[in-house]
Amino acid sequence: MPSLGDLIAPRRLGRDFRWLLSSSWTSNLGDGIALSAAPLLIASLTSSPLLVAAGAMMQFLPWLLFGLFAGSIADHHDRRRLVMIANGSRALIVAGLVVFLATGQVTVWIVLATAFLYGTAEVFADTAGSTLLPMMVRPADLGIGNARLQAGFLVGNQLAGPPLGAFLFAAGSFWPFVVQIVCVSLAVILISRIARTPVPPKDEVAPDAKAHPIREGLQWLRGNAPVRTLVVIILVFNVTWAAPWGVLVLYATEYLGMGPVGFGVLTTASALGGLVGTMSFGWLERHISFATLMRIVLSLEVLMHLAFALTTSPVIAFIIMFGFGAYAFVWGTISTTVRQRLVPMPLQGRIASVNMVGVFGGLVIGQLLGGLIAQAWGLTAPWWFAFGGSAITLLLVWRSISLIAAAKPVLDSEEVERIGPEDEPGAGGMPLPDR
């Protein structure tokens, strides 16, 4: 019988993957602590809804400003070292905030500036970090590797971190941020144990070898239909998802009458469902093709919007949210895995950054639309908008999903040497990318 460690991080994924996983889980716990502590801190300093909302916007703005640049940097430098530098910078930024808190000199503007700087460092850490897994494991193991990383996000960022952050904030406003510093610093130490990751190989991946690095990535994306379509799907579905999500607290507390505690439990149900989904991913990957899984989870997304638009029962809402968490994190694992398999190693950072700019751009657009729609037509109207928009999008991309899942990666010479010719996709019994 395999040990618990082998179940969490199968031995075949290697020691470096275990260091990456432990670093990611530790960092996510720190971020989860801040997820509840930061809004509580801002709310204790101001009663302005605009300033409170600005604190949340600081999570998105750095991605829109620096996302593409971060991808280019990740593709031309040692990625492990970039993650260490970015996380070390995050620890120093939070340490500065702790000094202001300890001396009683903190203001809401200092907190907002800290959030922006922290978010900027996080862009570089997450972009470079997303490129490490494909450099460590075979393409066939990307699915299970991403699922384990997703599980750490769910446990640390969504389940354990927020309540711990609220508890620590009640003990003293600076305590959650002190613990966050410890977590992020430990993440730097853990990832430093990974064998040095070389600068990504320079390769002819775009027709214009003299193109600007960011333009080079965009040119490759424009010429690769499967990955381009996947990015568009993610962008549009984030717009439709964010529209009702931006007013979810009002929908839960006013329309369903759940109250603040009920709203908290509702979001926790999503995290619990996500944990079930990610832990089941290995079985799903072995028994169901990626094309079928992609269609199932996107269809469930459409039905989830419709169910929320129709229900008036808090109990039904909990069940829907649990199911949403389960399939949403399966989708996140699949889409990340497919993209990592199809994108050449020298372009992993740039294409990942384009994807994340689309994610956060979709969130900003969707939340704006959701607020306007709810203001004009009521709290269920954003759900109807999300249902119609996601249903139309799914119909338009239904056939393309097979092409996305079945597309074969083109490995450069260094990748072939790293995984071995017998492990190339489609050879030696290794599953094709649609599995």
VEXVOVO-741062 format. One record per residue (C-alpha): x, y, z. Coordinates in nm, 3 decimals, always signed. Example, Ala and Ser with C-alpha at 12.3 -4.5 7.8 and 13.67 -1.06 7.14 Angstrom:
+1.230,-0.450,+0.780
+1.367,-0.106,+0.714
***
This chain:
+0.000,+0.000,+0.000
+0.147,+0.341,-0.097
+0.227,+0.588,+0.180
+0.032,+0.911,+0.231
+0.323,+1.103,+0.079
+0.311,+0.890,-0.236
-0.064,+0.942,-0.265
-0.027,+1.320,-0.239
+0.286,+1.346,-0.456
+0.348,+1.022,-0.651
+0.712,+0.921,-0.646
+0.728,+0.915,-1.027
+0.687,+1.294,-1.032
+1.026,+1.333,-0.868
+1.179,+1.513,-0.572
+1.175,+1.854,-0.740
+0.798,+1.832,-0.776
+0.765,+1.770,-0.403
+0.967,+2.082,-0.326
+0.751,+2.280,-0.571
+0.432,+2.141,-0.417
+0.536,+2.215,-0.059
+0.642,+2.568,-0.155
+0.313,+2.631,-0.337
+0.103,+2.499,-0.050
+0.291,+2.708,+0.206
+0.263,+3.024,-0.004
-0.110,+2.963,-0.059
-0.167,+2.938,+0.315
-0.007,+3.281,+0.359
-0.218,+3.426,+0.078
-0.532,+3.272,+0.228
-0.458,+3.439,+0.561
-0.430,+3.776,+0.386
-0.748,+3.704,+0.186
-0.959,+3.773,+0.495
-0.720,+3.990,+0.696
-0.662,+4.254,+0.426
-1.031,+4.345,+0.374
-1.081,+4.349,+0.752
-0.787,+4.588,+0.788
-0.917,+4.822,+0.515
-1.269,+4.817,+0.664
-1.122,+4.910,+1.004
-0.957,+5.216,+0.850
-1.239,+5.349,+0.629
-1.614,+5.320,+0.580
-1.593,+5.420,+0.213
-1.732,+5.146,-0.014
-1.514,+5.282,-0.296
-1.193,+5.239,-0.096
-1.298,+4.894,+0.026
-1.367,+4.793,-0.335
-1.033,+4.943,-0.437
-0.860,+4.694,-0.209
-1.008,+4.409,-0.413
-0.920,+4.577,-0.741
-0.553,+4.579,-0.641
-0.560,+4.202,-0.704
-0.650,+4.253,-1.070
-0.478,+4.574,-1.177
-0.115,+4.447,-1.165
-0.208,+4.159,-1.398
-0.349,+4.399,-1.655
-0.047,+4.629,-1.628
+0.242,+4.385,-1.598
+0.114,+4.041,-1.697
+0.259,+4.025,-2.049
+0.590,+4.173,-1.935
+0.614,+3.915,-1.655
+0.562,+3.637,-1.910
+0.845,+3.767,-2.125
+1.078,+3.789,-1.824
+0.993,+3.432,-1.723
+1.083,+3.303,-2.069
+1.431,+3.457,-2.068
+1.561,+3.400,-1.714
+1.601,+3.127,-1.455
+1.240,+3.063,-1.355
+1.312,+2.917,-1.013
+1.524,+3.219,-0.924
+1.250,+3.455,-1.044
+0.998,+3.287,-0.812
+1.241,+3.318,-0.521
+1.306,+3.688,-0.590
+0.935,+3.769,-0.636
+0.830,+3.584,-0.320
+1.115,+3.739,-0.126
+0.994,+4.080,-0.242
+0.642,+3.995,-0.126
+0.773,+3.912,+0.222
+0.961,+4.244,+0.238
+0.655,+4.440,+0.122
+0.436,+4.286,+0.392
+0.712,+4.344,+0.649
+0.691,+4.715,+0.568
+0.316,+4.707,+0.634
+0.376,+4.533,+0.968
+0.611,+4.814,+1.071
+0.339,+5.072,+1.002
+0.085,+4.862,+1.194
+0.315,+4.810,+1.493
+0.394,+5.183,+1.517
+0.031,+5.290,+1.470
+0.114,+5.492,+1.157
-0.087,+5.289,+0.908
-0.345,+5.456,+0.681
-0.581,+5.316,+0.420
-0.358,+5.461,+0.148
-0.057,+5.273,+0.283
-0.260,+4.951,+0.283
-0.376,+5.009,-0.077
-0.021,+5.087,-0.189
+0.099,+4.770,-0.015
-0.174,+4.568,-0.188
-0.068,+4.703,-0.527
+0.302,+4.633,-0.471
+0.227,+4.289,-0.331
-0.001,+4.212,-0.626
+0.271,+4.323,-0.868
+0.527,+4.088,-0.712
+0.264,+3.813,-0.718
+0.224,+3.855,-1.095
+0.591,+3.771,-1.147
+0.587,+3.490,-0.888
+0.277,+3.322,-1.034
+0.382,+3.362,-1.396
+0.728,+3.214,-1.343
+0.590,+2.952,-1.104
+0.338,+2.829,-1.361
+0.622,+2.737,-1.597
+0.811,+2.515,-1.352
+0.589,+2.208,-1.358
+0.630,+2.137,-1.734
+1.008,+2.147,-1.681
+0.989,+1.880,-1.409
+0.742,+1.612,-1.519
+0.645,+1.425,-1.833
+0.346,+1.557,-2.033
+0.141,+1.257,-1.919
+0.189,+1.360,-1.555
+0.095,+1.726,-1.596
-0.268,+1.654,-1.510
-0.202,+1.492,-1.173
+0.067,+1.751,-1.096
-0.170,+2.041,-1.162
-0.443,+1.870,-0.961
-0.214,+1.848,-0.656
-0.118,+2.215,-0.691
-0.488,+2.305,-0.716
-0.558,+2.107,-0.401
-0.303,+2.316,-0.213
-0.470,+2.633,-0.337
-0.807,+2.510,-0.215
-0.690,+2.398,+0.128
-0.457,+2.688,+0.201
-0.611,+2.978,+0.010
-0.980,+2.895,+0.037
-1.039,+2.673,+0.343
-0.772,+2.704,+0.612
-0.622,+3.046,+0.539
-0.924,+3.283,+0.558
-1.063,+3.171,+0.896
-0.709,+3.165,+1.039
-0.653,+3.516,+0.907
-0.976,+3.642,+1.068
-0.883,+3.478,+1.401
-0.534,+3.629,+1.395
-0.674,+3.973,+1.306
-0.900,+3.959,+1.612
-0.589,+3.896,+1.823
-0.408,+4.195,+1.673
-0.417,+4.366,+1.334
-0.052,+4.288,+1.256
-0.050,+3.919,+1.354
-0.198,+3.776,+1.031
+0.060,+3.962,+0.828
+0.345,+3.841,+1.049
+0.231,+3.482,+0.985
+0.199,+3.561,+0.616
+0.562,+3.676,+0.610
+0.668,+3.348,+0.771
+0.471,+3.144,+0.515
+0.603,+3.330,+0.211
+0.961,+3.322,+0.344
+0.935,+2.948,+0.404
+0.805,+2.909,+0.048
+1.124,+3.076,-0.078
+1.339,+2.833,+0.122
+1.145,+2.531,-0.003
+1.162,+2.625,-0.370
+1.534,+2.696,-0.336
+1.580,+2.321,-0.286
+1.473,+2.253,-0.644
+1.757,+2.165,-0.878
+1.850,+2.476,-1.074
+1.613,+2.537,-1.365
+1.807,+2.659,-1.669
+1.714,+2.961,-1.875
+1.453,+2.835,-2.124
+1.616,+2.731,-2.452
+1.613,+2.982,-2.734
+1.426,+2.832,-3.023
+1.270,+2.938,-3.351
+0.909,+2.941,-3.238
+0.794,+3.241,-3.438
+0.853,+3.338,-3.800
+1.019,+3.668,-3.709
+1.327,+3.587,-3.502
+1.386,+3.959,-3.436
+1.037,+4.020,-3.301
+0.991,+4.179,-2.959
+0.956,+3.900,-2.700
+0.594,+3.989,-2.615
+0.502,+4.026,-2.982
+0.670,+3.693,-3.051
+0.442,+3.523,-2.799
+0.132,+3.692,-2.940
+0.231,+3.590,-3.293
+0.268,+3.228,-3.186
-0.070,+3.240,-3.011
-0.239,+3.392,-3.316
-0.102,+3.111,-3.532
-0.197,+2.827,-3.296
-0.572,+2.772,-3.321
-0.616,+2.523,-3.031
-0.442,+2.737,-2.768
-0.592,+3.058,-2.908
-0.943,+2.914,-2.884
-0.875,+2.790,-2.530
-0.769,+3.141,-2.422
-1.085,+3.289,-2.578
-1.305,+3.034,-2.399
-1.142,+3.120,-2.066
-1.185,+3.495,-2.129
-1.554,+3.475,-2.222
-1.649,+3.229,-1.949
-1.477,+3.452,-1.693
-1.688,+3.746,-1.811
-2.011,+3.547,-1.773
-1.900,+3.392,-1.441
-1.789,+3.723,-1.287
-2.114,+3.905,-1.371
-2.322,+3.732,-1.100
-2.021,+3.661,-0.879
-1.960,+4.032,-0.830
-2.301,+4.070,-0.662
-2.306,+3.725,-0.499
-2.294,+3.870,-0.148
-2.610,+4.072,-0.218
-2.779,+3.780,-0.394
-2.706,+3.552,-0.096
-2.790,+3.793,+0.186
-3.083,+3.987,+0.033
-3.241,+3.761,-0.230
-3.191,+3.425,-0.054
-3.200,+3.576,+0.296
-2.896,+3.381,+0.414
-2.723,+3.652,+0.616
-2.347,+3.711,+0.644
-2.277,+3.371,+0.804
-2.475,+3.193,+0.535
-2.280,+3.375,+0.267
-1.955,+3.257,+0.423
-2.078,+2.899,+0.434
-2.189,+2.928,+0.071
-1.838,+3.019,-0.046
-1.693,+2.745,+0.173
-1.918,+2.492,-0.003
-1.748,+2.589,-0.328
-1.403,+2.521,-0.180
-1.514,+2.184,-0.043
-1.651,+2.085,-0.382
-1.326,+2.195,-0.544
-1.128,+1.977,-0.307
-1.338,+1.675,-0.406
-1.294,+1.758,-0.773
-0.918,+1.797,-0.761
-0.866,+1.481,-0.555
-1.080,+1.289,-0.807
-0.890,+1.421,-1.105
-0.653,+1.125,-1.136
-0.946,+0.884,-1.173
-1.126,+1.116,-1.416
-0.814,+1.154,-1.630
-0.771,+0.777,-1.656
-1.132,+0.703,-1.750
-1.266,+1.004,-1.944
-1.109,+1.185,-2.238
-1.016,+1.549,-2.194
-1.255,+1.651,-2.475
-1.548,+1.488,-2.296
-1.447,+1.632,-1.959
-1.417,+1.981,-2.107
-1.766,+1.959,-2.256
-1.911,+1.823,-1.932
-1.768,+2.093,-1.706
-1.859,+2.378,-1.942
-2.213,+2.238,-1.975
-2.237,+2.224,-1.596
-2.128,+2.588,-1.585
-2.421,+2.682,-1.808
-2.665,+2.480,-1.596
-2.525,+2.626,-1.273
-2.611,+2.978,-1.388
-2.963,+2.869,-1.479
-3.010,+2.692,-1.144
-2.903,+2.999,-0.946
-3.138,+3.216,-1.153
-3.433,+2.988,-1.072
-3.377,+2.883,-0.710
-3.504,+3.062,-0.402
-3.380,+2.798,-0.157
-3.057,+2.843,+0.042
-3.022,+2.463,+0.067
-3.037,+2.426,-0.311
-2.788,+2.711,-0.341
-2.541,+2.522,-0.116
-2.574,+2.210,-0.333
-2.524,+2.410,-0.653
-2.218,+2.583,-0.508
-2.064,+2.254,-0.398
-2.107,+2.118,-0.749
-1.967,+2.438,-0.895
-1.649,+2.403,-0.692
-1.609,+2.039,-0.800
-1.634,+2.097,-1.174
-1.470,+2.441,-1.180
-1.142,+2.313,-1.038
-1.152,+2.013,-1.270
-1.180,+2.263,-1.556
-0.893,+2.469,-1.417
-0.671,+2.162,-1.400
-0.764,+2.050,-1.752
-0.720,+2.388,-1.918
-0.383,+2.444,-1.750
-0.264,+2.094,-1.841
-0.371,+2.123,-2.206
-0.202,+2.462,-2.241
+0.120,+2.341,-2.081
+0.130,+2.037,-2.311
+0.081,+2.239,-2.628
+0.299,+2.545,-2.566
+0.673,+2.515,-2.646
+0.896,+2.544,-2.340
+1.052,+2.878,-2.447
+0.703,+3.036,-2.462
+0.544,+2.891,-2.148
+0.572,+3.217,-1.952
+0.438,+3.446,-2.224
+0.139,+3.231,-2.314
+0.058,+3.173,-1.945
+0.065,+3.550,-1.892
-0.169,+3.611,-2.187
-0.404,+3.357,-2.035
-0.394,+3.529,-1.694
-0.449,+3.873,-1.847
-0.757,+3.724,-2.011
-0.871,+3.576,-1.678
-0.844,+3.901,-1.486
-0.963,+4.113,-1.777
-1.272,+3.893,-1.790
-1.324,+3.935,-1.416
-1.308,+4.315,-1.438
-1.545,+4.331,-1.737
-1.784,+4.076,-1.590
-1.806,+4.242,-1.249
-1.876,+4.579,-1.410
-2.149,+4.429,-1.630
-2.295,+4.236,-1.338
-2.324,+4.548,-1.125
-2.492,+4.744,-1.404
-2.732,+4.458,-1.489
-2.828,+4.401,-1.124
-2.882,+4.772,-1.073
-3.118,+4.788,-1.370
-3.303,+4.454,-1.356
-3.252,+4.297,-1.013
-3.022,+4.048,-0.841
-3.118,+3.745,-1.053
-3.061,+3.927,-1.383
-2.680,+3.869,-1.384
-2.746,+3.494,-1.356
-2.971,+3.505,-1.663
-2.705,+3.704,-1.848
-2.444,+3.447,-1.747
-2.670,+3.159,-1.854
-2.738,+3.305,-2.199
-2.382,+3.420,-2.263
-2.218,+3.094,-2.155
-2.473,+2.881,-2.344
-2.414,+3.070,-2.670
-2.036,+3.052,-2.623
-2.047,+2.678,-2.557
-2.251,+2.615,-2.872
-1.999,+2.814,-3.079
-1.693,+2.627,-2.945
-1.847,+2.280,-2.904
-1.675,+2.132,-3.211
-1.350,+2.318,-3.145
-1.311,+2.146,-2.808
-1.222,+1.818,-2.981
-0.948,+1.996,-3.177
-0.811,+2.156,-2.861
-0.797,+1.830,-2.667
-0.657,+1.624,-2.956
-0.386,+1.872,-3.061
-0.033,+1.734,-3.032
+0.254,+1.936,-2.885
+0.566,+2.007,-3.086
+0.862,+1.927,-2.862
+1.193,+2.102,-2.911
+1.514,+1.902,-2.898
+1.580,+1.980,-2.531
+1.234,+1.857,-2.429
+1.276,+1.534,-2.625
+1.610,+1.477,-2.454
+1.456,+1.554,-2.112
+1.158,+1.314,-2.131
+1.308,+1.059,-2.370
+1.189,+0.970,-2.721
+0.993,+0.674,-2.591
+0.778,+0.915,-2.387
+0.687,+1.148,-2.672
+0.309,+1.198,-2.696
+0.155,+0.912,-2.889
+0.459,+0.686,-2.852
+0.525,+0.394,-2.621
+0.169,+0.387,-2.490
+0.184,+0.738,-2.341
-0.161,+0.899,-2.347
-0.233,+1.161,-2.608
-0.315,+1.512,-2.484
-0.691,+1.441,-2.494
-0.660,+1.190,-2.210
***
